[in-house]
Amino acid sequence: MDAIQLNLLKQVADLEKVPAGAYNIRANGESAGRNTTANIDIVNKEDKSGIDIIIKPGTKNESVHIPVIISESGITEFVYNDFFIGEDADVVIIAGCGIHNCGADLSKHDGIHTFHVGKNAKIKYVEKHYGDGDGTGERVMNPQTIIEIDEGGYMEMETTQIKGIDSTDRVTKAVLGDNATLIITEKLMTHGKQYAKTDFTVDMNGEDCSAHVVSRSIAKDESYQLFTSNVKGNNKCNGHTECDAIIMGNAKVSAIPQIEANHVDASLIHEAAIGKIAGEQLVKLMTLGLTEEEAEEQIVNGFLK
């Protein structure tokens, strides 16, 4: 890999060298490296572009890295990845996509990730999106995440996009079984004339399941963000959806959190807040010697932590 590709890997997967454990690295539409373990297998799909990641029941303390990088202008791809997490497994999955576009043509990655989380399995899924390059061609990512959690399963999903993506349509759909838990944390920043849409839908079908969906975003310049969520309580359950956004410059943000109680014992909460950086926060930091720009940066970084 060249320096550009290595930098993309570092940005989206925190990798500076080949990772330990199982991994699959995709670069410019082709495989750039793969490793499996005794407990984790990765195989190509036969009917379409993508891979199956199969994690054996009872697998503990292992990780899977599946980053995607695009460093050539004009590449567009659609990839399907399916994760089969066996019963009682406890693993970490690091994904993410980075696009470097120095040309005039659009570069685009659309990915559908489907998670089948087995009974009492636990998974932490980390996904980062990043773009750079000084070309006029757009950098576009449209990730879809489909989640099915069986009885007693647990999934924690951290998704981050803080730089360089011109357009993104992010869709997450989940179905929860008995005593299943889903925690989603989104961090998003747009600038320039970028556009970002986020859509979460969670069906809490199982008894005593729970979902916690939180989005924190910052919209700068003339960018536009649209956040929608629908948490459906179809059984005795607990659900919460929240959107907090900071708006700067001439940006626009729309937040539409929705809850739907279809069972008498469904307990649901939704929250949304949009506002600018408080003046007293800036003043306080500036009295400590920071410039206004430095103070804004400190507030932004703290908000997205």
MIBALO-351782 format. One record per residue (C-alpha): y, x, z; residue in one letter. Coordinates in nm, 3 decimals. Each point is the difference from the previous one (the first is absolute). Example, Ala and Ser with C-alpha at 12.3 -4.5 7.8 and 13.67 -1.06 7.14 Angstrom:
# residues 2
+---------+---------+---------+---+
:       y :       x :       z : r :
+---------+---------+---------+---+
:  -0.450 :   1.230 :   0.780 : A :
:   0.344 :   0.137 :  -0.066 : S :
+---------+---------+---------+---+
//
This chain:
# residues 305
+---------+---------+---------+---+
:       y :       x :       z : r :
+---------+---------+---------+---+
:   0.000 :   0.000 :   0.000 : M :
:   0.356 :   0.111 :  -0.067 : D :
:   0.287 :   0.007 :   0.252 : A :
:   0.120 :  -0.352 :  -0.090 : I :
:  -0.343 :  -0.152 :   0.057 : Q :
:  -0.047 :   0.188 :   0.326 : L :
:   0.335 :  -0.128 :   0.125 : N :
:  -0.099 :  -0.359 :  -0.086 : L :
:  -0.324 :   0.046 :   0.195 : L :
:   0.192 :   0.123 :   0.300 : K :
:   0.244 :  -0.293 :  -0.014 : Q :
:  -0.258 :  -0.279 :  -0.031 : V :
:  -0.296 :   0.140 :   0.192 : A :
:   0.135 :   0.288 :   0.213 : D :
:  -0.235 :   0.234 :  -0.183 : L :
:   0.078 :   0.366 :  -0.059 : E :
:  -0.360 :   0.093 :  -0.078 : K :
:  -0.331 :  -0.167 :  -0.073 : V :
:  -0.072 :  -0.232 :   0.295 : P :
:  -0.307 :   0.007 :   0.217 : A :
:  -0.243 :  -0.287 :  -0.038 : G :
:  -0.019 :  -0.251 :  -0.281 : A :
:   0.272 :  -0.016 :  -0.264 : Y :
:   0.080 :  -0.111 :  -0.352 : N :
:   0.315 :   0.133 :  -0.168 : I :
:   0.124 :  -0.168 :  -0.318 : R :
:   0.260 :   0.178 :  -0.214 : A :
:   0.156 :  -0.133 :  -0.322 : N :
:  -0.273 :  -0.258 :  -0.047 : G :
:  -0.295 :   0.234 :   0.052 : E :
:  -0.210 :   0.132 :   0.286 : S :
:   0.137 :   0.323 :   0.145 : A :
:  -0.250 :   0.049 :   0.280 : G :
:  -0.258 :  -0.181 :   0.210 : R :
:  -0.216 :   0.063 :   0.303 : N :
:  -0.245 :  -0.221 :   0.188 : T :
:  -0.173 :   0.033 :   0.336 : T :
:  -0.329 :  -0.111 :   0.147 : A :
:   0.168 :  -0.318 :   0.124 : N :
:   0.261 :  -0.068 :  -0.269 : I :
:  -0.076 :  -0.039 :  -0.367 : D :
:   0.247 :  -0.036 :  -0.289 : I :
:  -0.123 :  -0.127 :  -0.337 : V :
:   0.171 :  -0.095 :  -0.325 : N :
:   0.008 :  -0.363 :  -0.103 : K :
:  -0.202 :  -0.071 :  -0.311 : E :
:   0.191 :  -0.301 :  -0.132 : D :
:   0.363 :   0.106 :   0.057 : K :
:   0.224 :   0.281 :   0.116 : S :
:  -0.037 :   0.079 :   0.368 : G :
:  -0.241 :   0.098 :   0.275 : I :
:  -0.216 :  -0.143 :   0.277 : D :
:   0.029 :   0.165 :   0.341 : I :
:  -0.310 :  -0.076 :   0.206 : I :
:   0.006 :   0.082 :   0.371 : I :
:  -0.331 :  -0.023 :   0.183 : K :
:  -0.037 :  -0.212 :   0.316 : P :
:   0.077 :   0.190 :   0.317 : G :
:   0.206 :   0.274 :  -0.168 : T :
:   0.245 :   0.146 :   0.253 : K :
:   0.288 :   0.250 :  -0.005 : N :
:   0.005 :   0.047 :  -0.378 : E :
:   0.279 :  -0.039 :  -0.254 : S :
:   0.040 :  -0.078 :  -0.367 : V :
:   0.291 :   0.119 :  -0.216 : H :
:   0.059 :  -0.182 :  -0.331 : I :
:   0.347 :   0.101 :  -0.129 : P :
:   0.125 :  -0.073 :  -0.352 : V :
:   0.264 :   0.215 :  -0.170 : I :
:   0.177 :  -0.034 :  -0.334 : I :
:   0.204 :   0.295 :  -0.124 : S :
:   0.031 :  -0.087 :  -0.369 : E :
:   0.246 :  -0.249 :  -0.144 : S :
:  -0.143 :  -0.302 :  -0.179 : G :
:  -0.329 :  -0.037 :   0.190 : I :
:  -0.090 :  -0.356 :   0.104 : T :
:  -0.323 :  -0.092 :   0.173 : E :
:  -0.178 :  -0.282 :   0.182 : F :
:  -0.260 :   0.106 :   0.256 : V :
:  -0.247 :  -0.197 :   0.216 : Y :
:  -0.125 :   0.156 :   0.323 : N :
:  -0.246 :  -0.176 :   0.233 : D :
:  -0.068 :   0.113 :   0.357 : F :
:  -0.320 :  -0.105 :   0.174 : F :
:   0.027 :   0.083 :   0.371 : I :
:  -0.334 :  -0.040 :   0.177 : G :
:  -0.054 :  -0.161 :   0.338 : E :
:   0.125 :   0.192 :   0.306 : D :
:   0.164 :   0.270 :  -0.215 : A :
:   0.331 :   0.156 :   0.114 : D :
:   0.183 :   0.186 :  -0.280 : V :
:   0.342 :   0.094 :  -0.134 : V :
:   0.090 :  -0.050 :  -0.367 : I :
:   0.303 :   0.182 :  -0.147 : I :
:   0.120 :  -0.134 :  -0.333 : A :
:   0.331 :   0.009 :  -0.185 : G :
:   0.154 :   0.053 :  -0.340 : C :
:   0.265 :   0.243 :  -0.118 : G :
:   0.180 :  -0.008 :  -0.335 : I :
:   0.209 :   0.285 :  -0.142 : H :
:   0.179 :  -0.114 :  -0.315 : N :
:   0.226 :   0.240 :  -0.187 : C :
:  -0.024 :  -0.182 :  -0.331 : G :
:   0.139 :  -0.313 :  -0.165 : A :
:  -0.317 :  -0.211 :   0.008 : D :
:  -0.119 :  -0.230 :   0.276 : L :
:  -0.263 :   0.137 :   0.240 : S :
:  -0.196 :  -0.267 :   0.184 : K :
:  -0.291 :  -0.034 :   0.241 : H :
:  -0.150 :  -0.338 :   0.086 : D :
:  -0.280 :   0.012 :   0.254 : G :
:  -0.218 :  -0.264 :   0.161 : I :
:  -0.163 :   0.112 :   0.324 : H :
:  -0.259 :  -0.235 :   0.147 : T :
:  -0.127 :   0.057 :   0.354 : F :
:  -0.326 :  -0.148 :   0.129 : H :
:   0.012 :   0.076 :   0.373 : V :
:  -0.339 :  -0.050 :   0.165 : G :
:  -0.083 :  -0.148 :   0.337 : K :
:   0.166 :   0.190 :   0.288 : N :
:   0.123 :   0.269 :  -0.240 : A :
:   0.336 :   0.168 :   0.052 : K :
:   0.221 :   0.142 :  -0.271 : I :
:   0.343 :   0.159 :  -0.018 : K :
:   0.147 :  -0.008 :  -0.350 : Y :
:   0.310 :   0.204 :  -0.085 : V :
:   0.171 :  -0.047 :  -0.337 : E :
:   0.314 :   0.181 :  -0.119 : K :
:   0.194 :  -0.045 :  -0.324 : H :
:   0.244 :   0.261 :  -0.129 : Y :
:   0.192 :   0.075 :  -0.317 : G :
:   0.219 :   0.281 :  -0.133 : D :
:   0.104 :   0.168 :  -0.324 : G :
:   0.331 :   0.001 :  -0.188 : D :
:  -0.113 :  -0.186 :  -0.313 : G :
:   0.133 :  -0.337 :  -0.112 : T :
:  -0.348 :  -0.157 :  -0.011 : G :
:  -0.080 :  -0.247 :   0.276 : E :
:  -0.245 :   0.065 :   0.283 : R :
:  -0.191 :  -0.321 :   0.071 : V :
:  -0.273 :  -0.079 :   0.254 : M :
:  -0.165 :  -0.337 :   0.059 : N :
:  -0.259 :   0.031 :   0.277 : P :
:  -0.227 :  -0.287 :   0.098 : Q :
:  -0.206 :   0.006 :   0.319 : T :
:  -0.277 :  -0.252 :   0.058 : I :
:  -0.152 :  -0.002 :   0.350 : I :
:  -0.309 :  -0.174 :   0.137 : E :
:  -0.076 :   0.067 :   0.367 : I :
:  -0.329 :  -0.115 :   0.149 : D :
:  -0.066 :  -0.097 :   0.361 : E :
:   0.153 :   0.242 :   0.250 : G :
:   0.141 :   0.224 :  -0.273 : G :
:   0.333 :   0.180 :   0.037 : Y :
:   0.237 :   0.130 :  -0.266 : M :
:   0.331 :   0.176 :   0.046 : E :
:   0.202 :   0.046 :  -0.319 : M :
:   0.309 :   0.222 :  -0.028 : E :
:   0.184 :  -0.020 :  -0.331 : T :
:   0.308 :   0.208 :  -0.076 : T :
:   0.239 :   0.027 :  -0.295 : Q :
:   0.323 :   0.182 :   0.069 : I :
:   0.101 :   0.175 :  -0.321 : K :
:   0.005 :  -0.004 :  -0.376 : G :
:  -0.179 :  -0.319 :  -0.112 : I :
:   0.210 :  -0.203 :  -0.244 : D :
:  -0.206 :  -0.318 :   0.015 : S :
:  -0.286 :  -0.116 :   0.219 : T :
:  -0.185 :  -0.327 :   0.055 : D :
:  -0.212 :   0.040 :   0.313 : R :
:  -0.262 :  -0.267 :   0.071 : V :
:  -0.229 :  -0.015 :   0.303 : T :
:  -0.253 :  -0.277 :   0.063 : K :
:  -0.233 :  -0.015 :   0.299 : A :
:  -0.274 :  -0.224 :   0.137 : V :
:  -0.104 :   0.043 :   0.364 : L :
:  -0.331 :  -0.096 :   0.165 : G :
:  -0.079 :  -0.071 :   0.366 : D :
:   0.171 :   0.242 :   0.243 : N :
:   0.133 :   0.207 :  -0.290 : A :
:   0.332 :   0.186 :   0.028 : T :
:   0.249 :   0.101 :  -0.268 : L :
:   0.314 :   0.205 :   0.066 : I :
:   0.234 :   0.075 :  -0.291 : I :
:   0.310 :   0.220 :   0.023 : T :
:   0.220 :   0.037 :  -0.308 : E :
:   0.286 :   0.250 :  -0.036 : K :
:   0.214 :  -0.029 :  -0.309 : L :
:   0.326 :   0.145 :  -0.132 : M :
:   0.171 :  -0.071 :  -0.333 : T :
:   0.310 :   0.151 :  -0.157 : H :
:   0.189 :  -0.001 :  -0.328 : G :
:  -0.107 :  -0.306 :  -0.199 : K :
:  -0.357 :  -0.002 :   0.122 : Q :
:  -0.199 :  -0.320 :   0.051 : Y :
:  -0.270 :  -0.060 :   0.259 : A :
:  -0.200 :  -0.314 :   0.066 : K :
:  -0.247 :  -0.034 :   0.286 : T :
:  -0.238 :  -0.293 :   0.041 : D :
:  -0.240 :  -0.033 :   0.294 : F :
:  -0.251 :  -0.284 :   0.035 : T :
:  -0.241 :  -0.013 :   0.293 : V :
:  -0.265 :  -0.270 :   0.050 : D :
:  -0.117 :   0.003 :   0.361 : M :
:  -0.324 :  -0.190 :  -0.040 : N :
:  -0.197 :   0.142 :   0.291 : G :
:   0.009 :  -0.113 :   0.360 : E :
:   0.212 :   0.226 :   0.227 : D :
:   0.113 :   0.221 :  -0.289 : C :
:   0.350 :   0.150 :  -0.007 : S :
:   0.253 :   0.135 :  -0.250 : A :
:   0.322 :   0.197 :   0.052 : H :
:   0.211 :   0.061 :  -0.313 : V :
:   0.324 :   0.199 :   0.030 : V :
:   0.233 :   0.121 :  -0.276 : S :
:   0.292 :   0.235 :   0.058 : R :
:   0.222 :   0.072 :  -0.296 : S :
:   0.331 :   0.152 :  -0.105 : I :
:   0.178 :  -0.106 :  -0.318 : A :
:   0.275 :   0.230 :  -0.133 : K :
:   0.246 :   0.004 :  -0.290 : D :
:  -0.073 :  -0.287 :  -0.243 : E :
:  -0.372 :  -0.034 :   0.068 : S :
:  -0.176 :  -0.330 :   0.067 : Y :
:  -0.289 :  -0.081 :   0.232 : Q :
:  -0.202 :  -0.320 :   0.033 : L :
:  -0.234 :  -0.044 :   0.296 : F :
:  -0.237 :  -0.297 :   0.024 : T :
:  -0.285 :  -0.057 :   0.241 : S :
:  -0.227 :  -0.289 :   0.086 : N :
:  -0.220 :   0.022 :   0.309 : V :
:  -0.242 :  -0.293 :   0.014 : K :
:  -0.172 :  -0.100 :   0.322 : G :
:  -0.314 :  -0.182 :  -0.108 : N :
:  -0.179 :   0.032 :   0.335 : N :
:   0.070 :   0.093 :   0.360 : K :
:   0.199 :   0.319 :  -0.058 : C :
:   0.319 :   0.201 :   0.057 : N :
:   0.234 :   0.100 :  -0.284 : G :
:   0.336 :   0.170 :  -0.029 : H :
:   0.213 :   0.094 :  -0.300 : T :
:   0.331 :   0.186 :   0.020 : E :
:   0.255 :   0.142 :  -0.243 : C :
:   0.288 :   0.226 :   0.110 : D :
:   0.237 :   0.135 :  -0.264 : A :
:   0.315 :   0.212 :  -0.010 : I :
:   0.230 :  -0.063 :  -0.294 : I :
:   0.249 :   0.258 :  -0.130 : M :
:   0.248 :   0.016 :  -0.288 : G :
:  -0.041 :  -0.284 :  -0.251 : N :
:  -0.372 :  -0.050 :   0.060 : A :
:  -0.166 :  -0.339 :   0.042 : K :
:  -0.296 :  -0.102 :   0.215 : V :
:  -0.190 :  -0.328 :   0.013 : S :
:  -0.253 :  -0.067 :   0.278 : A :
:  -0.231 :  -0.301 :   0.001 : I :
:  -0.246 :   0.018 :   0.290 : P :
:  -0.228 :  -0.303 :   0.018 : Q :
:  -0.259 :  -0.119 :   0.251 : I :
:  -0.249 :  -0.280 :  -0.055 : E :
:  -0.196 :  -0.155 :   0.287 : A :
:  -0.309 :  -0.185 :  -0.117 : N :
:  -0.172 :  -0.011 :   0.339 : H :
:   0.117 :  -0.134 :   0.336 : V :
:  -0.071 :   0.336 :   0.171 : D :
:   0.177 :   0.217 :  -0.254 : A :
:   0.284 :   0.195 :   0.167 : S :
:   0.245 :   0.136 :  -0.258 : L :
:   0.341 :   0.173 :   0.008 : I :
:   0.235 :   0.109 :  -0.278 : H :
:   0.320 :   0.205 :   0.018 : E :
:   0.255 :   0.134 :  -0.248 : A :
:   0.318 :   0.202 :   0.046 : A :
:   0.233 :   0.152 :  -0.261 : I :
:   0.322 :   0.184 :   0.078 : G :
:   0.208 :   0.310 :  -0.047 : K :
:   0.009 :   0.307 :   0.224 : I :
:   0.199 :  -0.082 :   0.310 : A :
:   0.335 :   0.175 :   0.021 : G :
:  -0.050 :   0.097 :   0.364 : E :
:  -0.317 :   0.186 :  -0.092 : Q :
:   0.189 :   0.210 :  -0.253 : L :
:   0.284 :   0.067 :   0.242 : V :
:  -0.236 :   0.108 :   0.275 : K :
:  -0.174 :   0.254 :  -0.224 : L :
:   0.327 :   0.124 :  -0.150 : M :
:   0.131 :   0.074 :   0.349 : T :
:  -0.294 :   0.239 :   0.030 : L :
:   0.129 :   0.199 :  -0.296 : G :
:  -0.175 :  -0.164 :  -0.294 : L :
:   0.182 :  -0.102 :  -0.316 : T :
:  -0.019 :  -0.366 :  -0.105 : E :
:  -0.263 :   0.083 :  -0.264 : E :
:  -0.206 :   0.200 :   0.249 : E :
:   0.025 :  -0.284 :   0.252 : A :
:  -0.119 :  -0.253 :  -0.259 : E :
:  -0.293 :   0.224 :  -0.091 : E :
:  -0.104 :   0.031 :   0.365 : Q :
:   0.008 :  -0.379 :   0.044 : I :
:  -0.195 :  -0.057 :  -0.320 : V :
:  -0.267 :   0.254 :   0.094 : N :
:  -0.036 :  -0.151 :   0.346 : G :
:  -0.027 :  -0.352 :  -0.141 : F :
:  -0.283 :   0.093 :  -0.236 : L :
:  -0.206 :   0.194 :   0.257 : K :
+---------+---------+---------+---+
//
